[in-house]
Amino acid sequence: MNEEHSLNSRQMTTMASDLSVILPRVLIVSRRTLRKNKFVDFVGEYHLDLIVGYGAVPVIIPRVTGVHRLLESFEPIHGVLLCEGEDIDPSRYEAEHSGLSPEEFEEIRRLHASDTAIDKEKDSIELGLAKLCLERNIPYLGICRGSQVLNVACGGTLYQDIGKELQKKRPQCERVVHIDYDNYDGHRHVVKVLPNTPLNHWFQESLDGEKMEILVNSYHHQGVKILAQRFVPMAFAPDGLIEGFYDPDAYNPEEGKFIMGLQFHPERMRRPDSDEFDYPGCPSAYQQFVKAVIAYQKKVNGSTALPPKPLQLDKEMEKRRKIIVRSFSIAKDMYTTGRGMNSSKESELKAGAEFLESNTVLSLQQENRLKQMGATVRNGSSYFQRLKMNEERERAAKNLMTKMSVEQLSELMSFYRMMGQICSEILDQKLRGIVNDFEPS
């Protein structure tokens, strides 16, 4: 019985280990609190349950000093979920123009003591992750503070206090209670969902055709003031506060694209003393986010998921391949023996030179490898001529890119990084095949 139990335990451990490699990884930054005079890191369990339930592995990044410099150590990153936390440092979004008096700031700190204690380390970690997601098109879901982090990372701003900056400008009938310290889970307020948005699609069966409203749970005293240019609103509160937004150019879960922020808490919108959601659409943000995470992982791993199929050449192509291989073989022999070029071999070297002239996308490592084989001897002048032309193209490209926005440059960089990786892998395969053909049988 003990042996059987031990075997089952080993099997379960092995299975868990395999799944941790196979399943995509979602990074979540912890929040810290004081317990028994010590800091304790935690993440709300609702978030973790939903991520695991839809097929991903949550990886918790501890809010520890210096972690913002170690984010690369958490690779591979297939998705990022950022949720609750303290107010973001106002210096991150130039909030000195809020117009609030010192007395008003003091009242805000008194009313919202647990949220106004700024955590600069958490800011650095989360803003670093948000920017990484934007640079590499990694799926990102921001809930509450996480939506504010996303907006700030893209150049947007925040109200330092909704009550002082927004509510006082609204008539009484439009004012909204966004936070109720005495009824955290049970508090609800109305939001109006905009048509033709993911939020509209998720809650479609629960929306009144005319009002397009749902009741949401929220717990915040700050919110989006100026929405970053790349985003589109999905919902508004009656006081005009943006309750949800997304990037329509980076939203296609089936293709691994998902960049979104929700100011409210869909994970907490459940019936009293029950895990049943208020609306069928409540978990959809997590479901679609994880769908994008899974697709992103497949896209990233796609080039190595299956062994490449052998290339089938027709007779003419096979004949040309053998001529090129022969040309490289002669060049290699010239290089290793130190002999000069035999005039009778000159015509055979021409095929290798022409092949190199048609392959302009060479990494430094690939170029050095070819030089060592002696195959660039004959086309050296043409290579440097191309190099000069490339320098001119580079100057023109730089002039063009200075006129592009950060978002456009980010998308361009991601595209060319992917294309460069593909070109490098295919060219390496070809060069390895050529070198293997040099070896005597």
Disulfide bonds with the S-S distance in Angstrom:
none
